[in-house]
Amino acid sequence: MNSSKTANALMTRFNYVEKGYDVLLLKPSIDNRDRNNLIKSRIGLEAECIVFNSVDNLLDLVCETVFVDCVIVDECQFATVEQIEQLKKITESIKIPVFCYGLRTDYMSHLFDASKRLFEIADSISEIKSICHCGNKAIINARYADDRIIYNGEQIDIGGNDKYVGLCYKCWKEGNLK
């Protein structure tokens, strides 16, 4: 949370588009915070996108698109493991660069399945850092309600700053939100 992942995804898109490349911008349908076919960052950057669901084949989607020079996926932690494999195949078979932006772990500090697979097969991983309120590196996207950290429940509960805050491991373990 609060590391500007979506802003970075949209800036990468801008850089490709500015140089005349056709970019396929994707997001999973489970991310319903904004209009269905829109990716929007907290700082106001936004762009139209194609929404995919858990049964969509992303390789087929790219192959069916007339012009694609680059694929950018926002909130990739919500993809399936199979879709991560399909994204890898896009880079290997079709030779189109794929950029994935998303969270490594859930609010309980467990890897998302798609993130785990992405870490296993990605050509490179770049971390976008965020800081905890105490000044240390934030590594947990803590879910909270009523000024208390939530430590159990469903893995996915879509939200933003209203439900999640980036914390270092120590503050998360101690329940320190402030």
OpenMM code with the backbone's topology and positions (N, CA, C; nanometers):
from openmm import Vec3, app, unit

residues = "MET ASN SER SER LYS THR ALA ASN ALA LEU MET THR ARG PHE ASN TYR VAL GLU LYS GLY TYR ASP VAL LEU LEU LEU LYS PRO SER ILE ASP ASN ARG ASP ARG ASN ASN LEU ILE LYS SER ARG ILE GLY LEU GLU ALA GLU CYS ILE VAL PHE ASN SER VAL ASP ASN LEU LEU ASP LEU VAL CYS GLU THR VAL PHE VAL ASP CYS VAL ILE VAL ASP GLU CYS GLN PHE ALA THR VAL GLU GLN ILE GLU GLN LEU LYS LYS ILE THR GLU SER ILE LYS ILE PRO VAL PHE CYS TYR GLY LEU ARG THR ASP TYR MET SER HIS LEU PHE ASP ALA SER LYS ARG LEU PHE GLU ILE ALA ASP SER ILE SER GLU ILE LYS SER ILE CYS HIS CYS GLY ASN LYS ALA ILE ILE ASN ALA ARG TYR ALA ASP ASP ARG ILE ILE TYR ASN GLY GLU GLN ILE ASP ILE GLY GLY ASN ASP LYS TYR VAL GLY LEU CYS TYR LYS CYS TRP LYS GLU GLY ASN LEU LYS".split()
positions = [
    Vec3(0.0834, -0.1179, 0.0000),
    Vec3(0.0000, 0.0000, 0.0000),
    Vec3(0.0881, 0.1245, 0.0000),
    Vec3(0.0395, 0.2250, -0.0673),
    Vec3(0.1035, 0.3568, -0.0678),
    Vec3(0.2448, 0.3573, -0.1247),
    Vec3(0.2730, 0.2676, -0.2172),
    Vec3(0.4043, 0.2675, -0.2809),
    Vec3(0.3971, 0.3161, -0.4248),
    Vec3(0.2789, 0.3556, -0.4698),
    Vec3(0.2577, 0.4093, -0.6052),
    Vec3(0.2720, 0.3033, -0.7140),
    Vec3(0.2307, 0.1801, -0.6843),
    Vec3(0.2378, 0.0741, -0.7854),
    Vec3(0.1565, 0.1101, -0.9093),
    Vec3(0.0318, 0.1508, -0.8879),
    Vec3(-0.0539, 0.1843, -1.0019),
    Vec3(-0.0020, 0.3066, -1.0751),
    Vec3(0.0453, 0.4058, -1.0029),
    Vec3(0.1039, 0.5235, -1.0678),
    Vec3(0.2230, 0.4820, -1.1532),
    Vec3(0.3059, 0.3924, -1.1026),
    Vec3(0.4203, 0.3427, -1.1797),
    Vec3(0.3744, 0.2676, -1.3036),
    Vec3(0.2707, 0.1872, -1.2899),
    Vec3(0.2169, 0.1143, -1.4059),
    Vec3(0.1694, 0.2137, -1.5122),
    Vec3(0.1002, 0.3172, -1.4696),
    Vec3(0.0482, 0.4155, -1.5642),
    Vec3(0.1601, 0.5008, -1.6243),
    Vec3(0.2655, 0.5274, -1.5482),
    Vec3(0.3801, 0.6005, -1.6038),
    Vec3(0.4546, 0.5150, -1.7062),
    Vec3(0.4658, 0.3843, -1.6798),
    Vec3(0.5277, 0.2947, -1.7775),
    Vec3(0.4458, 0.2950, -1.9055),
    Vec3(0.3140, 0.2868, -1.8912),
    Vec3(0.2251, 0.2936, -2.0077),
    Vec3(0.2490, 0.4229, -2.0848),
    Vec3(0.2525, 0.5355, -2.0145),
    Vec3(0.2730, 0.6654, -2.0776),
    Vec3(0.4031, 0.6680, -2.1580),
    Vec3(0.5104, 0.6165, -2.0999),
    Vec3(0.6394, 0.6155, -2.1685),
    Vec3(0.6337, 0.5371, -2.2987),
    Vec3(0.5660, 0.4227, -2.2979),
    Vec3(0.5526, 0.3439, -2.4208),
    Vec3(0.4641, 0.4157, -2.5225),
    Vec3(0.3502, 0.4672, -2.4776),
    Vec3(0.2570, 0.5345, -2.5687),
    Vec3(0.3213, 0.6588, -2.6291),
    Vec3(0.3951, 0.7339, -2.5478),
    Vec3(0.4605, 0.8553, -2.5961),
    Vec3(0.5589, 0.8255, -2.7094),
    Vec3(0.6163, 0.7055, -2.7090),
    Vec3(0.7108, 0.6670, -2.8136),
    Vec3(0.6425, 0.5931, -2.9289),
    Vec3(0.5085, 0.5912, -2.9285),
    Vec3(0.4337, 0.5355, -3.0403),
    Vec3(0.4005, 0.3877, -3.0292),
    Vec3(0.4227, 0.3273, -2.9156),
    Vec3(0.3926, 0.1853, -2.8968),
    Vec3(0.2475, 0.1648, -2.8545),
    Vec3(0.1923, 0.0510, -2.8921),
    Vec3(0.0572, 0.0118, -2.8519),
    Vec3(0.0658, -0.0720, -2.7254),
    Vec3(0.0019, -0.0238, -2.6200),
    Vec3(0.0081, -0.0878, -2.4895),
    Vec3(-0.1275, -0.1499, -2.4568),
    Vec3(-0.1234, -0.2744, -2.4124),
    Vec3(-0.2434, -0.3416, -2.3629),
    Vec3(-0.2391, -0.3328, -2.2109),
    Vec3(-0.3287, -0.2545, -2.1539),
    Vec3(-0.3358, -0.2336, -2.0100),
    Vec3(-0.4476, -0.3216, -1.9547),
    Vec3(-0.4135, -0.4044, -1.8563),
    Vec3(-0.5076, -0.5026, -1.8021),
    Vec3(-0.5236, -0.4890, -1.6516),
    Vec3(-0.6411, -0.5260, -1.6040),
    Vec3(-0.6621, -0.5395, -1.4593),
    Vec3(-0.7652, -0.6492, -1.4354),
    Vec3(-0.7526, -0.7203, -1.3231),
    Vec3(-0.8485, -0.8255, -1.2905),
    Vec3(-0.9837, -0.7672, -1.2488),
    Vec3(-1.0891, -0.8373, -1.2826),
    Vec3(-1.2255, -0.7892, -1.2557),
    Vec3(-1.2548, -0.7764, -1.1065),
    Vec3(-1.1833, -0.8488, -1.0238),
    Vec3(-1.2070, -0.8415, -0.8796),
    Vec3(-1.1751, -0.7025, -0.8245),
    Vec3(-1.0890, -0.6270, -0.8926),
    Vec3(-1.0566, -0.4905, -0.8510),
    Vec3(-1.1673, -0.3983, -0.9006),
    Vec3(-1.2671, -0.3789, -0.8168),
    Vec3(-1.3858, -0.3031, -0.8561),
    Vec3(-1.3931, -0.1657, -0.7890),
    Vec3(-1.2786, -0.1128, -0.7475),
    Vec3(-1.2785, 0.0161, -0.6788),
    Vec3(-1.3126, 0.1323, -0.7701),
    Vec3(-1.2769, 0.1236, -0.8962),
    Vec3(-1.3047, 0.2311, -0.9907),
    Vec3(-1.3986, 0.1773, -1.0986),
    Vec3(-1.4341, 0.2651, -1.1921),
    Vec3(-1.5150, 0.2212, -1.3054),
    Vec3(-1.4519, 0.0962, -1.3652),
    Vec3(-1.5320, 0.0052, -1.4102),
    Vec3(-1.4861, -0.1277, -1.4506),
    Vec3(-1.3674, -0.1267, -1.5456),
    Vec3(-1.3662, -0.0401, -1.6438),
    Vec3(-1.2579, -0.0425, -1.7436),
    Vec3(-1.1595, 0.0725, -1.7238),
    Vec3(-1.1315, 0.1040, -1.5970),
    Vec3(-1.0431, 0.2150, -1.5657),
    Vec3(-0.9421, 0.1733, -1.4596),
    Vec3(-0.8172, 0.2112, -1.4818),
    Vec3(-0.7145, 0.1983, -1.3793),
    Vec3(-0.6833, 0.3400, -1.3345),
    Vec3(-0.6896, 0.3620, -1.2031),
    Vec3(-0.6737, 0.4966, -1.1490),
    Vec3(-0.5831, 0.4924, -1.0268),
    Vec3(-0.4851, 0.5810, -1.0243),
    Vec3(-0.3948, 0.5881, -0.9093),
    Vec3(-0.4467, 0.6915, -0.8094),
    Vec3(-0.3948, 0.6834, -0.6883),
    Vec3(-0.4345, 0.7781, -0.5840),
    Vec3(-0.3941, 0.9208, -0.6177),
    Vec3(-0.2909, 0.9381, -0.7006),
    Vec3(-0.2456, 1.0737, -0.7329),
    Vec3(-0.3168, 1.1315, -0.8549),
    Vec3(-0.4142, 1.0591, -0.9082),
    Vec3(-0.4973, 1.1126, -1.0151),
    Vec3(-0.4662, 1.0641, -1.1553),
    Vec3(-0.3597, 0.9865, -1.1742),
    Vec3(-0.3333, 0.9303, -1.3067),
    Vec3(-0.4373, 0.8226, -1.3349),
    Vec3(-0.4819, 0.8131, -1.4586),
    Vec3(-0.5789, 0.7091, -1.4940),
    Vec3(-0.5708, 0.6775, -1.6426),
    Vec3(-0.6183, 0.5586, -1.6769),
    Vec3(-0.6218, 0.5164, -1.8173),
    Vec3(-0.7253, 0.4057, -1.8325),
    Vec3(-0.7805, 0.3986, -1.9518),
    Vec3(-0.8729, 0.2908, -1.9865),
    Vec3(-0.7957, 0.1595, -1.9915),
    Vec3(-0.8627, 0.0512, -1.9573),
    Vec3(-0.7973, -0.0794, -1.9577),
    Vec3(-0.8964, -0.1864, -2.0009),
    Vec3(-0.8443, -0.3048, -2.0183),
    Vec3(-0.9277, -0.4224, -2.0420),
    Vec3(-0.9316, -0.5009, -1.9125),
    Vec3(-1.0498, -0.5405, -1.8744),
    Vec3(-1.0703, -0.6149, -1.7502),
    Vec3(-1.0762, -0.7633, -1.7831),
    Vec3(-1.0061, -0.8431, -1.7038),
    Vec3(-1.0111, -0.9881, -1.7234),
    Vec3(-1.0607, -1.0553, -1.5962),
    Vec3(-1.1187, -1.1738, -1.6140),
    Vec3(-1.1617, -1.2501, -1.4968),
    Vec3(-1.0799, -1.3775, -1.4863),
    Vec3(-1.1069, -1.4555, -1.3850),
    Vec3(-1.0211, -1.5704, -1.3525),
    Vec3(-1.0227, -1.6815, -1.4574),
    Vec3(-1.1189, -1.6823, -1.5469),
    Vec3(-1.1224, -1.7873, -1.6493),
    Vec3(-1.0667, -1.7411, -1.7837),
    Vec3(-1.0348, -1.6135, -1.7959),
    Vec3(-0.9814, -1.5621, -1.9216),
    Vec3(-0.8384, -1.6114, -1.9453),
    Vec3(-0.8087, -1.6407, -2.0703),
    Vec3(-0.6743, -1.6794, -2.1113),
    Vec3(-0.6050, -1.5526, -2.1612),
    Vec3(-0.5058, -1.5061, -2.0886),
    Vec3(-0.4401, -1.3796, -2.1230),
    Vec3(-0.3554, -1.3914, -2.2488),
    Vec3(-0.3015, -1.5084, -2.2748),
    Vec3(-0.2282, -1.5308, -2.3996),
    Vec3(-0.3225, -1.5152, -2.5181),
    Vec3(-0.4402, -1.5770, -2.5106),
    Vec3(-0.5397, -1.5633, -2.6178),
    Vec3(-0.5836, -1.4181, -2.6332),
    Vec3(-0.6024, -1.3489, -2.5210),
    Vec3(-0.6444, -1.2092, -2.5246),
    Vec3(-0.5425, -1.1245, -2.5995),
    Vec3(-0.4147, -1.1464, -2.5736),
    Vec3(-0.3092, -1.0720, -2.6430),
    Vec3(-0.3060, -1.1093, -2.7908),
    Vec3(-0.3180, -1.2372, -2.8208),
    Vec3(-0.3138, -1.2813, -2.9603),
    Vec3(-0.4328, -1.2297, -3.0415),
    Vec3(-0.5460, -1.2079, -2.9748),
    Vec3(-0.6654, -1.1577, -3.0426),
    Vec3(-0.6614, -1.0064, -3.0632),
    Vec3(-0.5716, -0.9387, -2.9936),
    Vec3(-0.5595, -0.7936, -3.0068),
    Vec3(-0.4722, -0.7633, -3.1279),
    Vec3(-0.5185, -0.6710, -3.2116),
    Vec3(-0.4523, -0.6449, -3.3388),
    Vec3(-0.3088, -0.5970, -3.3192),
    Vec3(-0.2888, -0.4932, -3.2405),
    Vec3(-0.1547, -0.4399, -3.2203),
    Vec3(-0.1241, -0.4371, -3.0715),
    Vec3(-0.0176, -0.5054, -3.0338),
    Vec3(0.0276, -0.5015, -2.8948),
    Vec3(0.1802, -0.5023, -2.8961),
    Vec3(0.2375, -0.3974, -2.8396),
    Vec3(0.3827, -0.3904, -2.8264),
    Vec3(0.4277, -0.4147, -2.6832),
    Vec3(0.3339, -0.4036, -2.5894),
    Vec3(0.3675, -0.4147, -2.4486),
    Vec3(0.2391, -0.4479, -2.3710),
    Vec3(0.2519, -0.5294, -2.2672),
    Vec3(0.1392, -0.5629, -2.1804),
    Vec3(0.1732, -0.5165, -2.0391),
    Vec3(0.0794, -0.4462, -1.9779),
    Vec3(0.0954, -0.4004, -1.8397),
    Vec3(-0.0253, -0.4498, -1.7605),
    Vec3(0.0030, -0.5178, -1.6486),
    Vec3(-0.1029, -0.5728, -1.5646),
    Vec3(-0.0967, -0.5057, -1.4284),
    Vec3(-0.2075, -0.4439, -1.3886),
    Vec3(-0.2171, -0.3851, -1.2550),
    Vec3(-0.2878, -0.4843, -1.1640),
    Vec3(-0.2549, -0.4813, -1.0366),
    Vec3(-0.3143, -0.5711, -0.9357),
    Vec3(-0.2979, -0.7177, -0.9755),
    Vec3(-0.1785, -0.7521, -1.0213),
    Vec3(-0.1540, -0.8876, -1.0725),
    Vec3(-0.1641, -0.9951, -0.9649),
    Vec3(-0.1618, -0.9583, -0.8379),
    Vec3(-0.1774, -1.0586, -0.7325),
    Vec3(-0.3128, -1.1277, -0.7405),
    Vec3(-0.4096, -1.0656, -0.8087),
    Vec3(-0.5430, -1.1242, -0.8214),
    Vec3(-0.5589, -1.2110, -0.9460),
    Vec3(-0.4537, -1.2238, -1.0248),
    Vec3(-0.4573, -1.3165, -1.1387),
    Vec3(-0.4494, -1.4589, -1.0842),
    Vec3(-0.4696, -1.5547, -1.1710),
    Vec3(-0.4518, -1.6946, -1.1313),
    Vec3(-0.3083, -1.7365, -1.1624),
    Vec3(-0.2669, -1.8465, -1.1045),
    Vec3(-0.1345, -1.9011, -1.1349),
    Vec3(-0.1246, -1.9315, -1.2836),
    Vec3(-0.2311, -1.9843, -1.3418),
    Vec3(-0.2325, -2.0147, -1.4855),
    Vec3(-0.2150, -1.8884, -1.5678),
    Vec3(-0.2757, -1.7785, -1.5245),
    Vec3(-0.2604, -1.6530, -1.5979),
    Vec3(-0.1188, -1.5979, -1.5875),
    Vec3(-0.0534, -1.6188, -1.4764),
    Vec3(0.0872, -1.5796, -1.4656),
    Vec3(0.1706, -1.6611, -1.5644),
    Vec3(0.1402, -1.7893, -1.5759),
    Vec3(0.2082, -1.8741, -1.6761),
    Vec3(0.1821, -1.8217, -1.8170),
    Vec3(0.0601, -1.7782, -1.8437),
    Vec3(0.0260, -1.7241, -1.9755),
    Vec3(0.1034, -1.5960, -2.0030),
    Vec3(0.1185, -1.5106, -1.9012),
    Vec3(0.1961, -1.3884, -1.9181),
    Vec3(0.3416, -1.4205, -1.9497),
    Vec3(0.3949, -1.5216, -1.8843),
    Vec3(0.5327, -1.5641, -1.9125),
    Vec3(0.5443, -1.6134, -2.0565),
    Vec3(0.4437, -1.6856, -2.1015),
    Vec3(0.4450, -1.7370, -2.2391),
    Vec3(0.4408, -1.6216, -2.3399),
    Vec3(0.3719, -1.5145, -2.3058),
    Vec3(0.3686, -1.3960, -2.3930),
    Vec3(0.5101, -1.3425, -2.4126),
    Vec3(0.5868, -1.3365, -2.3049),
    Vec3(0.7240, -1.2857, -2.3168),
    Vec3(0.8142, -1.3831, -2.3894),
    Vec3(0.7934, -1.5108, -2.3675),
    Vec3(0.8802, -1.6127, -2.4263),
    Vec3(0.8447, -1.6435, -2.5720),
    Vec3(0.7172, -1.6613, -2.6014),
    Vec3(0.6740, -1.7057, -2.7348),
    Vec3(0.6545, -1.5912, -2.8330),
    Vec3(0.5897, -1.4857, -2.7865),
    Vec3(0.5554, -1.3757, -2.8755),
    Vec3(0.6579, -1.2621, -2.8663),
    Vec3(0.7419, -1.2682, -2.7637),
    Vec3(0.8472, -1.1683, -2.7434),
    Vec3(0.7923, -1.0276, -2.7171),
    Vec3(0.6819, -1.0214, -2.6439),
    Vec3(0.6235, -0.8935, -2.6024),
    Vec3(0.6566, -0.8731, -2.4555),
    Vec3(0.7098, -0.7568, -2.4191),
    Vec3(0.7377, -0.7328, -2.2774),
    Vec3(0.6092, -0.7247, -2.1952),
    Vec3(0.6147, -0.7816, -2.0765),
    Vec3(0.5020, -0.7803, -1.9829),
    Vec3(0.5508, -0.7221, -1.8510),
    Vec3(0.4785, -0.6235, -1.8020),
    Vec3(0.5078, -0.5613, -1.6739),
    Vec3(0.3911, -0.5892, -1.5799),
    Vec3(0.4212, -0.6470, -1.4652),
    Vec3(0.3180, -0.6791, -1.3667),
    Vec3(0.3389, -0.5945, -1.2424),
    Vec3(0.2326, -0.5326, -1.1971),
    Vec3(0.2362, -0.4504, -1.0763),
    Vec3(0.1352, -0.5065, -0.9780),
    Vec3(0.1801, -0.5291, -0.8550),
    Vec3(0.0882, -0.5815, -0.7559),
    Vec3(0.1561, -0.6029, -0.6225),
    Vec3(0.0800, -0.6609, -0.5330),
    Vec3(0.1282, -0.6878, -0.3980),
    Vec3(0.1966, -0.8231, -0.3907),
    Vec3(0.2950, -0.8315, -0.3048),
    Vec3(0.3632, -0.9582, -0.2792),
    Vec3(0.2795, -1.0439, -0.1844),
    Vec3(0.2361, -0.9833, -0.0729),
    Vec3(0.1678, -1.0595, 0.0313),
    Vec3(0.0338, -0.9972, 0.0677),
    Vec3(-0.0471, -1.0780, 0.1334),
    Vec3(-0.1757, -1.0303, 0.1818),
    Vec3(-0.1600, -0.9675, 0.3198),
    Vec3(-0.2698, -0.9316, 0.3814),
    Vec3(-0.2665, -0.8635, 0.5110),
    Vec3(-0.2208, -0.9528, 0.6259),
    Vec3(-0.2115, -1.0836, 0.6011),
    Vec3(-0.1630, -1.1772, 0.7024),
    Vec3(-0.0171, -1.2129, 0.6809),
    Vec3(0.0474, -1.1505, 0.5850),
    Vec3(0.1874, -1.1689, 0.5463),
    Vec3(0.2109, -1.2948, 0.4637),
    Vec3(0.1073, -1.3508, 0.4037),
    Vec3(0.1200, -1.4694, 0.3185),
    Vec3(0.1232, -1.4283, 0.1715),
    Vec3(0.2083, -1.4956, 0.0960),
    Vec3(0.2147, -1.4682, -0.0471),
    Vec3(0.0805, -1.4982, -0.1138),
    Vec3(0.0411, -1.4104, -0.2060),
    Vec3(-0.0700, -1.4438, -0.2945),
    Vec3(-0.0193, -1.5526, -0.3885),
    Vec3(-0.1051, -1.6444, -0.4314),
    Vec3(-0.0634, -1.7523, -0.5211),
    Vec3(-0.0010, -1.6977, -0.6497),
    Vec3(-0.0652, -1.5974, -0.7095),
    Vec3(-0.0126, -1.5407, -0.8341),
    Vec3(0.1216, -1.4719, -0.8103),
    Vec3(0.1344, -1.4030, -0.6984),
    Vec3(0.2613, -1.3356, -0.6672),
    Vec3(0.3725, -1.4370, -0.6472),
    Vec3(0.3411, -1.5453, -0.5800),
    Vec3(0.4399, -1.6513, -0.5590),
    Vec3(0.4904, -1.7041, -0.6928),
    Vec3(0.3980, -1.7331, -0.7833),
    Vec3(0.4383, -1.7865, -0.9133),
    Vec3(0.5175, -1.6821, -0.9922),
    Vec3(0.4767, -1.5589, -0.9825),
    Vec3(0.5487, -1.4522, -1.0515),
    Vec3(0.6922, -1.4405, -0.9997),
    Vec3(0.7096, -1.4498, -0.8686),
    Vec3(0.8446, -1.4470, -0.8118),
    Vec3(0.9275, -1.5647, -0.8607),
    Vec3(0.8634, -1.6765, -0.8837),
    Vec3(0.9352, -1.7973, -0.9273),
    Vec3(0.9823, -1.7897, -1.0724),
    Vec3(0.9049, -1.7222, -1.1600),
    Vec3(0.9366, -1.7292, -1.3032),
    Vec3(0.9676, -1.5951, -1.3694),
    Vec3(0.9588, -1.4850, -1.2971),
    Vec3(0.9850, -1.3542, -1.3576),
    Vec3(1.1319, -1.3401, -1.3955),
    Vec3(1.1569, -1.2737, -1.5062),
    Vec3(1.2945, -1.2450, -1.5472),
    Vec3(1.3596, -1.1478, -1.4502),
    Vec3(1.2830, -1.0550, -1.3994),
    Vec3(1.3357, -0.9611, -1.2998),
    Vec3(1.2213, -0.9124, -1.2108),
    Vec3(1.2575, -0.8758, -1.0895),
    Vec3(1.1619, -0.8241, -0.9912),
    Vec3(1.2180, -0.6930, -0.9386),
    Vec3(1.1373, -0.5886, -0.9403),
    Vec3(1.1757, -0.4602, -0.8825),
    Vec3(1.0754, -0.4260, -0.7743),
    Vec3(1.1270, -0.3999, -0.6570),
    Vec3(1.0405, -0.3645, -0.5456),
    Vec3(1.0201, -0.2132, -0.5429),
    Vec3(0.8963, -0.1731, -0.5262),
    Vec3(0.8647, -0.0324, -0.5069),
    Vec3(0.8423, -0.0163, -0.3571),
    Vec3(0.9294, 0.0579, -0.2945),
    Vec3(0.9298, 0.0642, -0.1486),
    Vec3(0.8315, 0.1668, -0.0947),
    Vec3(0.7848, 0.1368, 0.0245),
    Vec3(0.6984, 0.2259, 0.1000),
    Vec3(0.7470, 0.2247, 0.2441),
    Vec3(0.7089, 0.3255, 0.3196),
    Vec3(0.7556, 0.3293, 0.4579),
    Vec3(0.6390, 0.3223, 0.5558),
    Vec3(0.6685, 0.2654, 0.6698),
    Vec3(0.5764, 0.2567, 0.7826),
    Vec3(0.5729, 0.3931, 0.8520),
    Vec3(0.4719, 0.4166, 0.9311),
    Vec3(0.4630, 0.5422, 1.0068),
    Vec3(0.5823, 0.5608, 1.1004),
    Vec3(0.6491, 0.4505, 1.1394),
    Vec3(0.7649, 0.4605, 1.2294),
    Vec3(0.8939, 0.4926, 1.1543),
    Vec3(0.8879, 0.4911, 1.0212),
    Vec3(1.0053, 0.5224, 0.9406),
    Vec3(1.0750, 0.4019, 0.8815),
    Vec3(1.0416, 0.2815, 0.9285),
    Vec3(1.1002, 0.1597, 0.8727),
    Vec3(1.0295, 0.1219, 0.7429),
    Vec3(1.0893, 0.0309, 0.6694),
    Vec3(1.0320, -0.0171, 0.5442),
    Vec3(0.9005, -0.0904, 0.5728),
    Vec3(0.7951, -0.0525, 0.5026),
    Vec3(0.6662, -0.1200, 0.5154),
    Vec3(0.6678, -0.2457, 0.4301),
    Vec3(0.6346, -0.3593, 0.4906),
    Vec3(0.6305, -0.4857, 0.4160),
    Vec3(0.4974, -0.5583, 0.4307),
    Vec3(0.4115, -0.5103, 0.5189),
    Vec3(0.2806, -0.5726, 0.5407),
    Vec3(0.1722, -0.4719, 0.5052),
    Vec3(0.0764, -0.5154, 0.4267),
    Vec3(-0.0398, -0.4335, 0.3955),
    Vec3(-0.1470, -0.4689, 0.4974),
    Vec3(-0.1392, -0.4055, 0.6124),
    Vec3(-0.2248, -0.4396, 0.7260),
    Vec3(-0.3686, -0.3988, 0.6994),
    Vec3(-0.4594, -0.4910, 0.7251),
    Vec3(-0.6023, -0.4601, 0.7181),
    Vec3(-0.6448, -0.4117, 0.8555),
    Vec3(-0.7277, -0.3080, 0.8576),
    Vec3(-0.7702, -0.2555, 0.9871),
    Vec3(-0.9171, -0.2138, 0.9835),
    Vec3(-0.9742, -0.2046, 1.1007),
    Vec3(-1.1093, -0.1519, 1.1211),
    Vec3(-1.1163, -0.1006, 1.2637),
    Vec3(-1.1841, 0.0098, 1.2825),
    Vec3(-1.2001, 0.0686, 1.4164),
    Vec3(-1.0658, 0.0857, 1.4873),
    Vec3(-0.9657, 0.1327, 1.4138),
    Vec3(-0.8318, 0.1589, 1.4691),
    Vec3(-0.7643, 0.0351, 1.5269),
    Vec3(-0.8014, -0.0830, 1.4756),
    Vec3(-0.7376, -0.2076, 1.5202),
    Vec3(-0.6999, -0.2902, 1.3977),
    Vec3(-0.5856, -0.3563, 1.4050),
    Vec3(-0.5403, -0.4429, 1.2969),
    Vec3(-0.6196, -0.5732, 1.2992),
    Vec3(-0.6592, -0.6179, 1.1817),
    Vec3(-0.7312, -0.7442, 1.1659),
    Vec3(-0.6291, -0.8493, 1.1229),
    Vec3(-0.6289, -0.9620, 1.1915),
    Vec3(-0.5286, -1.0654, 1.1641),
    Vec3(-0.5859, -1.1919, 1.1012),
    Vec3(-0.7171, -1.2008, 1.0838),
    Vec3(-0.7723, -1.3194, 1.0188),
    Vec3(-0.8994, -1.2831, 0.9436),
    Vec3(-0.9375, -1.3726, 0.8535),
    Vec3(-1.0542, -1.3508, 0.7687),
    Vec3(-1.0231, -1.3914, 0.6260),
    Vec3(-1.1100, -1.3520, 0.5366),
    Vec3(-1.0904, -1.3819, 0.3945),
    Vec3(-0.9644, -1.3137, 0.3435),
    Vec3(-0.8924, -1.3832, 0.2541),
    Vec3(-0.7685, -1.3264, 0.2019),
    Vec3(-0.7939, -1.1978, 0.1242),
    Vec3(-0.9019, -1.1919, 0.0492),
    Vec3(-0.9265, -1.0775, -0.0374),
    Vec3(-1.0467, -0.9977, 0.0129),
    Vec3(-1.0227, -0.8710, 0.0365),
    Vec3(-1.1251, -0.7732, 0.0701),
    Vec3(-1.0798, -0.6447, 0.0028),
    Vec3(-1.1374, -0.6141, -0.1115),
    Vec3(-1.0924, -0.5023, -0.1928),
    Vec3(-1.1123, -0.3710, -0.1173),
    Vec3(-1.0086, -0.2909, -0.1176),
    Vec3(-1.0160, -0.1604, -0.0526),
    Vec3(-0.8870, -0.0847, -0.0710),
    Vec3(-0.8880, 0.0363, -0.0206),
    Vec3(-0.7703, 0.1209, -0.0286),
    Vec3(-0.7315, 0.1673, 0.1101),
    Vec3(-0.7025, 0.2960, 0.1207),
    Vec3(-0.6608, 0.3518, 0.2484),
    Vec3(-0.7689, 0.3402, 0.3552),
    Vec3(-0.8911, 0.3163, 0.3144),
    Vec3(-1.0005, 0.3012, 0.4096),
    Vec3(-0.9943, 0.1686, 0.4850),
    Vec3(-0.9177, 0.0708, 0.4323),
    Vec3(-0.9102, -0.0621, 0.4937),
    Vec3(-0.7676, -0.1109, 0.5180),
    Vec3(-0.6714, -0.0522, 0.4499),
    Vec3(-0.5347, -0.1033, 0.4540),
    Vec3(-0.4348, 0.0082, 0.4787),
    Vec3(-0.3254, -0.0294, 0.5455),
    Vec3(-0.2149, 0.0630, 0.5677),
    Vec3(-0.0850, -0.0177, 0.5631),
    Vec3(0.0167, 0.0397, 0.5016),
    Vec3(0.1464, -0.0266, 0.4954),
    Vec3(0.2204, -0.0117, 0.6270),
    Vec3(0.2642, -0.1252, 0.6829),
    Vec3(0.3370, -0.1252, 0.8100),
    Vec3(0.4632, -0.2095, 0.8000),
    Vec3(0.5605, -0.1790, 0.8858),
    Vec3(0.6750, -0.2680, 0.8994),
    Vec3(0.6280, -0.3913, 0.9779),
    Vec3(0.7077, -0.4949, 0.9754),
    Vec3(0.6677, -0.6198, 1.0420),
    Vec3(0.6474, -0.5997, 1.1918),
    Vec3(0.7355, -0.5238, 1.2540),
    Vec3(0.7277, -0.5020, 1.3991),
    Vec3(0.5974, -0.4307, 1.4378),
    Vec3(0.5659, -0.3212, 1.3697),
    Vec3(0.4427, -0.2486, 1.4017),
    Vec3(0.3199, -0.3362, 1.3752),
    Vec3(0.3246, -0.4168, 1.2678),
    Vec3(0.2132, -0.5059, 1.2371),
    Vec3(0.1947, -0.6083, 1.3486),
    Vec3(0.3036, -0.6731, 1.3897),
    Vec3(0.2951, -0.7749, 1.4945),
    Vec3(0.2463, -0.7164, 1.6272),
    Vec3(0.2887, -0.5934, 1.6566),
    Vec3(0.2525, -0.5284, 1.7824),
    Vec3(0.1149, -0.4611, 1.7766),
    Vec3(0.0535, -0.4577, 1.6560),
    Vec3(-0.0762, -0.3923, 1.6431),
    Vec3(-0.0679, -0.2406, 1.6476),
    Vec3(0.0472, -0.1859, 1.6094),
    Vec3(0.0737, -0.0425, 1.6179),
    Vec3(0.0366, 0.0260, 1.4869),
    Vec3(-0.0796, 0.0892, 1.4847),
    Vec3(-0.1251, 0.1602, 1.3664),
    Vec3(-0.0750, 0.3048, 1.3585),
    Vec3(-0.0321, 0.3598, 1.4715),
    Vec3(0.0058, 0.5013, 1.4732),
    Vec3(0.1412, 0.5219, 1.5361),
] * unit.nanometer
topology = app.Topology()
chain = topology.addChain("A")
for resn in residues:
    res = topology.addResidue(resn, chain)
    for name in ("N", "CA", "C"):
        topology.addAtom(name, app.Element.getBySymbol(name[0]), res)
